[in-house]
Amino acid sequence: MSTWLTSTAVARLLSLRVAEVDELRKRGELCAGRRRNGRYVYPRWQLDEQNRPLRGLAVVLAALGDDDPVSIGNLMTAPDEELDGLSAAQWLAAGRDPDRAAASLREAEMF
C-alpha cells in the first residue's frame, strides 16, 4: 500500500511552494490523485531517498498517459522481470534508463 502525501507535505520535502508542486503535477513531472475535496495527494514512491522526484519519472508518466494514479502506482511499484526484477520506481531510483522502464510499463499495460 502506497503512502500518499499532501501538496503541502510534498512542497516541504522539495523545498518548494505548493504552487510550484502544482506546476510539476500539471507538467507531468509528478503523479497525483485528486481527493473528493478537490485537493491533490501524491504517492510517496515517486520521491527518492533524498526526497527528490525520481530522475526520468516524467518520461515514464508520459508513457502511461492518463491512467489513474492508483493504477500507475501499482505498475510503478510491482517487480518487473524486464527491469531485472526491480520495480520501475526502484529502477529509476537506481539511475537506470527511464525509456526502458517506460517501454516495459507500456507493454505491461497491454495485458
Sequence and secondary structure as in RCSB ss.txt:
>XXXX:A:sequence
MSTWLTSTAVARLLSLRVAEVDELRKRGELCAGRRRNGRYVYPRWQLDEQNRPLRGLAVVLAALGDDDPVSIGNL
MTAPDEELDGLSAAQWLAAGRDPDRAAASLREAEMF
>XXXX:A:secstr
   EEEHHHHHHHHT  HHHHHHHHHTTSS  EE TTS EEEEGGGB TTS B TTHHHHHHHHTT  HHHHHHH
HHS  GGGTT  HHHHHHTT  HHHHHHHHHHHHT 
